[in-house]
Amino acid sequence: MTQQKISNPKTEVPETPAMNDRDFINDMISTEKYLSSSYSIAMNEASHDALYRDINQIGNETQDCQRSLFNIMFKKGWYSFEAASPDALQQEAQQFQGYTSQLPHNGGPH
């Protein structure tokens, strides 16, 4: 069975040594992902509640920015996906269920 591709029409960009719109957005999204990861580490290390809240807010804004850039890239056809078959989804769900059954339970509802 052939998987269906999920995509939008590709916005063409000049293929030259100079950076084009896709290159700039790719660079920005990479930076936002790096910053998001760094803010997560900073939150884990923050010893002061107010500092933690500030970093958390900035981190959320950074993740929102990364998501907006992703949406632009998808809309312009620079990202695409293969649609998962129902069988593949079921297999992933079963694998995840197997992982969760291995987690320790703290006496709460299962």
N, CA and C atoms as an extended XYZ file, in Angstrom:
330
Properties=species:S:1:pos:R:3:atomname:S:1:resname:S:1:resid:I:1 pbc="F F F"
N         0.838       -1.168        0.000 N   MET     1
C         0.000        0.000        0.000 CA  MET     1
C         0.892        1.244        0.000 C   MET     1
N         0.594        2.177       -0.876 N   THR     2
C         1.363        3.411       -0.979 CA  THR     2
C         0.870        4.404        0.057 C   THR     2
N         1.823        5.014        0.751 N   GLN     3
C         1.442        6.014        1.744 CA  GLN     3
C         1.137        7.327        1.053 C   GLN     3
N         0.159        8.038        1.593 N   GLN     4
C        -0.240        9.318        1.047 CA  GLN     4
C         0.653       10.415        1.624 C   GLN     4
N         1.104       11.311        0.781 N   LYS     5
C         1.947       12.410        1.204 CA  LYS     5
C         1.048       13.596        1.584 C   LYS     5
N         1.350       14.208        2.735 N   ILE     6
C         0.624       15.383        3.195 CA  ILE     6
C         1.537       16.581        2.962 C   ILE     6
N         1.111       17.460        2.052 N   SER     7
C         1.966       18.598        1.726 CA  SER     7
C         1.144       19.703        1.084 C   SER     7
N         1.784       20.821        0.902 N   ASN     8
C         1.221       21.954        0.183 CA  ASN     8
C         2.068       22.179       -1.061 C   ASN     8
N         1.529       22.932       -2.035 N   PRO     9
C         2.355       23.247       -3.206 CA  PRO     9
C         3.619       23.980       -2.770 C   PRO     9
N         4.730       23.602       -3.357 N   LYS    10
C         6.026       24.150       -2.962 CA  LYS    10
C         6.213       25.556       -3.538 C   LYS    10
N         6.569       26.487       -2.658 N   THR    11
C         6.938       27.823       -3.083 CA  THR    11
C         8.380       27.758       -3.560 C   THR    11
N         8.604       28.082       -4.806 N   GLU    12
C         9.948       28.004       -5.363 CA  GLU    12
C        10.799       29.169       -4.859 C   GLU    12
N        12.061       28.879       -4.636 N   VAL    13
C        13.035       29.885       -4.211 CA  VAL    13
C        14.244       29.775       -5.129 C   VAL    13
N        14.967       30.871       -5.308 N   PRO    14
C        16.156       30.807       -6.173 CA  PRO    14
C        17.206       29.869       -5.597 C   PRO    14
N        17.782       29.053       -6.436 N   GLU    15
C        18.847       28.135       -6.019 CA  GLU    15
C        20.183       28.775       -6.372 C   GLU    15
N        20.642       29.666       -5.495 N   THR    16
C        21.903       30.375       -5.699 CA  THR    16
C        22.733       30.241       -4.424 C   THR    16
N        23.997       30.643       -4.480 N   PRO    17
C        24.808       30.604       -3.254 CA  PRO    17
C        24.287       31.531       -2.159 C   PRO    17
N        23.554       32.581       -2.552 N   ALA    18
C        22.994       33.505       -1.561 CA  ALA    18
C        21.829       32.842       -0.847 C   ALA    18
N        21.631       33.211        0.420 N   MET    19
C        20.512       32.642        1.181 CA  MET    19
C        19.195       33.133        0.608 C   MET    19
N        18.224       32.227        0.538 N   ASN    20
C        16.881       32.584        0.081 CA  ASN    20
C        15.925       32.529        1.270 C   ASN    20
N        14.640       32.788        1.020 N   ASP    21
C        13.655       32.817        2.114 CA  ASP    21
C        13.625       31.502        2.885 C   ASP    21
N        13.668       30.382        2.175 N   ARG    22
C        13.646       29.076        2.844 CA  ARG    22
C        14.873       28.906        3.743 C   ARG    22
N        16.026       29.343        3.257 N   ASP    23
C        17.254       29.248        4.055 CA  ASP    23
C        17.154       30.087        5.323 C   ASP    23
N        16.637       31.316        5.182 N   PHE    24
C        16.516       32.191        6.344 CA  PHE    24
C        15.556       31.612        7.377 C   PHE    24
N        14.408       31.103        6.920 N   ILE    25
C        13.434       30.534        7.860 CA  ILE    25
C        13.999       29.263        8.487 C   ILE    25
N        14.713       28.460        7.703 N   ASN    26
C        15.355       27.256        8.248 CA  ASN    26
C        16.337       27.630        9.350 C   ASN    26
N        17.112       28.682        9.118 N   ASP    27
C        18.065       29.146       10.118 CA  ASP    27
C        17.332       29.618       11.376 C   ASP    27
N        16.248       30.375       11.181 N   MET    28
C        15.486       30.875       12.336 CA  MET    28
C        14.863       29.729       13.125 C   MET    28
N        14.306       28.740       12.438 N   ILE    29
C        13.650       27.640       13.149 CA  ILE    29
C        14.692       26.817       13.916 C   ILE    29
N        15.874       26.649       13.352 N   SER    30
C        16.942       25.942       14.066 CA  SER    30
C        17.349       26.704       15.322 C   SER    30
N        17.445       28.013       15.209 N   THR    31
C        17.794       28.845       16.361 CA  THR    31
C        16.714       28.758       17.431 C   THR    31
N        15.452       28.834       17.040 N   GLU    32
C        14.346       28.756       18.002 CA  GLU    32
C        14.343       27.400       18.704 C   GLU    32
N        14.623       26.328       17.982 N   LYS    33
C        14.678       24.996       18.599 CA  LYS    33
C        15.812       24.929       19.619 C   LYS    33
N        16.966       25.488       19.268 N   TYR    34
C        18.097       25.510       20.190 CA  TYR    34
C        17.760       26.326       21.435 C   TYR    34
N        17.172       27.512       21.235 N   LEU    35
C        16.802       28.353       22.371 CA  LEU    35
C        15.780       27.653       23.265 C   LEU    35
N        14.789       27.006       22.645 N   SER    36
C        13.762       26.302       23.409 CA  SER    36
C        14.382       25.227       24.292 C   SER    36
N        15.309       24.481       23.736 N   SER    37
C        16.002       23.447       24.504 CA  SER    37
C        16.809       24.073       25.643 C   SER    37
N        17.482       25.176       25.358 N   SER    38
C        18.300       25.851       26.375 CA  SER    38
C        17.432       26.410       27.498 C   SER    38
N        16.267       26.982       27.153 N   TYR    39
C        15.370       27.493       28.197 CA  TYR    39
C        14.853       26.361       29.073 C   TYR    39
N        14.626       25.204       28.483 N   SER    40
C        14.184       24.052       29.268 CA  SER    40
C        15.245       23.671       30.295 C   SER    40
N        16.488       23.662       29.882 N   ILE    41
C        17.583       23.361       30.810 CA  ILE    41
C        17.661       24.428       31.895 C   ILE    41
N        17.533       25.701       31.485 N   ALA    42
C        17.595       26.789       32.464 CA  ALA    42
C        16.476       26.673       33.495 C   ALA    42
N        15.270       26.272       33.065 N   MET    43
C        14.168       26.094       34.019 CA  MET    43
C        14.489       24.985       35.009 C   MET    43
N        15.102       23.907       34.513 N   ASN    44
C        15.472       22.807       35.410 CA  ASN    44
C        16.487       23.251       36.453 C   ASN    44
N        17.307       24.216       36.116 N   GLU    45
C        18.378       24.667       37.002 CA  GLU    45
C        17.990       25.877       37.850 C   GLU    45
N        16.875       26.521       37.543 N   ALA    46
C        16.486       27.740       38.264 CA  ALA    46
C        16.150       27.416       39.718 C   ALA    46
N        16.764       28.153       40.634 N   SER    47
C        16.522       27.905       42.052 CA  SER    47
C        15.535       28.908       42.647 C   SER    47
N        15.186       29.925       41.903 N   HIS    48
C        14.290       30.978       42.387 CA  HIS    48
C        12.983       30.907       41.612 C   HIS    48
N        11.852       30.912       42.322 N   ASP    49
C        10.553       30.736       41.675 CA  ASP    49
C        10.249       31.810       40.635 C   ASP    49
N        10.550       33.065       40.940 N   ALA    50
C        10.255       34.140       39.990 CA  ALA    50
C        11.106       33.991       38.722 C   ALA    50
N        12.356       33.609       38.894 N   LEU    51
C        13.230       33.376       37.745 CA  LEU    51
C        12.691       32.219       36.910 C   LEU    51
N        12.271       31.151       37.567 N   TYR    52
C        11.690       30.003       36.875 CA  TYR    52
C        10.487       30.444       36.042 C   TYR    52
N         9.584       31.222       36.631 N   ARG    53
C         8.386       31.677       35.913 CA  ARG    53
C         8.758       32.550       34.705 C   ARG    53
N         9.751       33.437       34.885 N   ASP    54
C        10.183       34.288       33.764 CA  ASP    54
C        10.756       33.446       32.620 C   ASP    54
N        11.624       32.509       32.968 N   ILE    55
C        12.218       31.653       31.943 CA  ILE    55
C        11.141       30.805       31.273 C   ILE    55
N        10.191       30.324       32.057 N   ASN    56
C         9.094       29.528       31.517 CA  ASN    56
C         8.291       30.341       30.504 C   ASN    56
N         7.983       31.580       30.837 N   GLN    57
C         7.219       32.436       29.917 CA  GLN    57
C         8.005       32.678       28.624 C   GLN    57
N         9.280       33.012       28.765 N   ILE    58
C        10.120       33.243       27.585 CA  ILE    58
C        10.242       31.963       26.760 C   ILE    58
N        10.399       30.831       27.444 N   GLY    59
C        10.481       29.546       26.750 CA  GLY    59
C         9.217       29.229       25.974 C   GLY    59
N         8.058       29.515       26.570 N   ASN    60
C         6.787       29.286       25.868 CA  ASN    60
C         6.675       30.173       24.636 C   ASN    60
N         7.096       31.433       24.761 N   GLU    61
C         7.072       32.344       23.611 CA  GLU    61
C         8.004       31.837       22.512 C   GLU    61
N         9.142       31.305       22.913 N   THR    62
C        10.101       30.769       21.951 CA  THR    62
C         9.519       29.561       21.231 C   THR    62
N         8.849       28.673       21.975 N   GLN    63
C         8.228       27.505       21.340 CA  GLN    63
C         7.107       27.930       20.398 C   GLN    63
N         6.342       28.953       20.793 N   ASP    64
C         5.281       29.465       19.914 CA  ASP    64
C         5.872       30.025       18.620 C   ASP    64
N         6.997       30.727       18.736 N   CYS    65
C         7.674       31.281       17.557 CA  CYS    65
C         8.157       30.148       16.650 C   CYS    65
N         8.752       29.117       17.252 N   GLN    66
C         9.214       27.972       16.468 CA  GLN    66
C         8.046       27.327       15.737 C   GLN    66
N         6.900       27.204       16.418 N   ARG    67
C         5.725       26.590       15.793 CA  ARG    67
C         5.200       27.444       14.643 C   ARG    67
N         5.223       28.761       14.816 N   SER    68
C         4.785       29.659       13.744 CA  SER    68
C         5.686       29.513       12.516 C   SER    68
N         6.991       29.426       12.753 N   LEU    69
C         7.922       29.241       11.640 CA  LEU    69
C         7.688       27.893       10.953 C   LEU    69
N         7.445       26.854       11.745 N   PHE    70
C         7.116       25.544       11.176 CA  PHE    70
C         5.876       25.644       10.298 C   PHE    70
N         4.832       26.325       10.802 N   ASN    71
C         3.591       26.462       10.028 CA  ASN    71
C         3.827       27.201        8.716 C   ASN    71
N         4.687       28.223        8.732 N   ILE    72
C         5.022       28.944        7.497 CA  ILE    72
C         5.701       27.991        6.516 C   ILE    72
N         6.651       27.216        7.018 N   MET    73
C         7.370       26.299        6.137 CA  MET    73
C         6.438       25.232        5.562 C   MET    73
N         5.517       24.740        6.372 N   PHE    74
C         4.564       23.743        5.876 CA  PHE    74
C         3.641       24.373        4.837 C   PHE    74
N         3.148       25.590        5.117 N   LYS    75
C         2.239       26.281        4.193 CA  LYS    75
C         2.915       26.526        2.847 C   LYS    75
N         4.214       26.808        2.871 N   LYS    76
C         4.944       27.079        1.638 CA  LYS    76
C         5.421       25.799        0.940 C   LYS    76
N         5.109       24.649        1.528 N   GLY    77
C         5.452       23.381        0.901 CA  GLY    77
C         6.879       22.934        1.153 C   GLY    77
N         7.542       23.537        2.122 N   TRP    78
C         8.936       23.190        2.414 CA  TRP    78
C         9.047       22.068        3.442 C   TRP    78
N         7.929       21.655        4.032 N   TYR    79
C         7.845       20.474        4.890 CA  TYR    79
C         6.705       19.612        4.354 C   TYR    79
N         6.886       18.325        4.394 N   SER    80
C         5.802       17.413        4.025 CA  SER    80
C         5.898       16.184        4.922 C   SER    80
N         4.846       15.400        4.926 N   PHE    81
C         4.756       14.225        5.793 CA  PHE    81
C         4.164       13.070        5.013 C   PHE    81
N         4.462       11.877        5.469 N   GLU    82
C         3.800       10.690        4.950 CA  GLU    82
C         2.658       10.348        5.901 C   GLU    82
N         1.460       10.197        5.365 N   ALA    83
C         0.322        9.828        6.195 CA  ALA    83
C         0.533        8.414        6.730 C   ALA    83
N         0.273        8.236        8.006 N   ALA    84
C         0.435        6.916        8.623 CA  ALA    84
C        -0.813        6.075        8.361 C   ALA    84
N        -0.590        4.812        8.098 N   SER    85
C        -1.713        3.890        7.895 CA  SER    85
C        -2.329        3.555        9.253 C   SER    85
N        -3.588        3.126        9.263 N   PRO    86
C        -4.194        2.714       10.534 CA  PRO    86
C        -3.403        1.608       11.231 C   PRO    86
N        -2.825        0.681       10.450 N   ASP    87
C        -2.022       -0.396       11.054 CA  ASP    87
C        -0.781        0.163       11.742 C   ASP    87
N        -0.122        1.143       11.101 N   ALA    88
C         1.077        1.744       11.693 CA  ALA    88
C         0.721        2.497       12.967 C   ALA    88
N        -0.403        3.190       12.952 N   LEU    89
C        -0.847        3.904       14.154 CA  LEU    89
C        -1.137        2.926       15.288 C   LEU    89
N        -1.789        1.834       14.975 N   GLN    90
C        -2.103        0.817       15.987 CA  GLN    90
C        -0.827        0.226       16.564 C   GLN    90
N         0.154       -0.029       15.706 N   GLN    91
C         1.423       -0.590       16.165 CA  GLN    91
C         2.130        0.390       17.104 C   GLN    91
N         2.133        1.666       16.762 N   GLU    92
C         2.756        2.683       17.626 CA  GLU    92
C         2.023        2.777       18.963 C   GLU    92
N         0.690        2.722       18.917 N   ALA    93
C        -0.090        2.796       20.150 CA  ALA    93
C         0.219        1.603       21.055 C   ALA    93
N         0.339        0.425       20.477 N   GLN    94
C         0.669       -0.761       21.269 CA  GLN    94
C         2.078       -0.648       21.858 C   GLN    94
N         3.017       -0.130       21.088 N   GLN    95
C         4.382        0.040       21.587 CA  GLN    95
C         4.389        1.040       22.741 C   GLN    95
N         3.662        2.143       22.606 N   PHE    96
C         3.580        3.134       23.671 CA  PHE    96
C         2.942        2.529       24.917 C   PHE    96
N         1.888        1.755       24.729 N   GLN    97
C         1.224        1.102       25.854 CA  GLN    97
C         2.196        0.182       26.579 C   GLN    97
N         3.047       -0.496       25.812 N   GLY    98
C         4.059       -1.358       26.419 CA  GLY    98
C         5.045       -0.562       27.253 C   GLY    98
N         5.418        0.632       26.765 N   TYR    99
C         6.324        1.489       27.533 CA  TYR    99
C         5.674        1.966       28.817 C   TYR    99
N         4.411        2.394       28.739 N   THR   100
C         3.763        2.929       29.936 CA  THR   100
C         3.550        1.857       30.984 C   THR   100
N         3.399        0.606       30.556 N   SER   101
C         3.227       -0.467       31.549 CA  SER   101
C         4.499       -0.734       32.319 C   SER   101
N         5.645       -0.245       31.806 N   GLN   102
C         6.922       -0.437       32.478 CA  GLN   102
C         7.241        0.687       33.471 C   GLN   102
N         6.449        1.758       33.455 N   LEU   103
C         6.705        2.876       34.346 CA  LEU   103
C         6.276        2.531       35.760 C   LEU   103
N         6.998        3.043       36.766 N   PRO   104
C         6.577        2.785       38.142 CA  PRO   104
C         5.279        3.511       38.448 C   PRO   104
N         4.458        2.922       39.263 N   HIS   105
C         3.190        3.527       39.682 CA  HIS   105
C         3.338        4.006       41.125 C   HIS   105
N         2.796        5.168       41.398 N   ASN   106
C         2.921        5.748       42.732 CA  ASN   106
C         1.643        5.584       43.539 C   ASN   106
N         0.999        4.485       43.424 N   GLY   107
C        -0.176        4.200       44.233 CA  GLY   107
C        -1.433        4.906       43.759 C   GLY   107
N        -1.324        5.686       42.683 N   GLY   108
C        -2.494        6.388       42.154 CA  GLY   108
C        -3.272        5.480       41.229 C   GLY   108
N        -4.326        6.024       40.625 N   PRO   109
C        -5.127        5.217       39.685 CA  PRO   109
C        -4.291        4.774       38.508 C   PRO   109
N        -4.563        3.627       37.978 N   HIS   110
C        -3.811        3.064       36.850 CA  HIS   110
C        -4.544        3.279       35.572 C   HIS   110
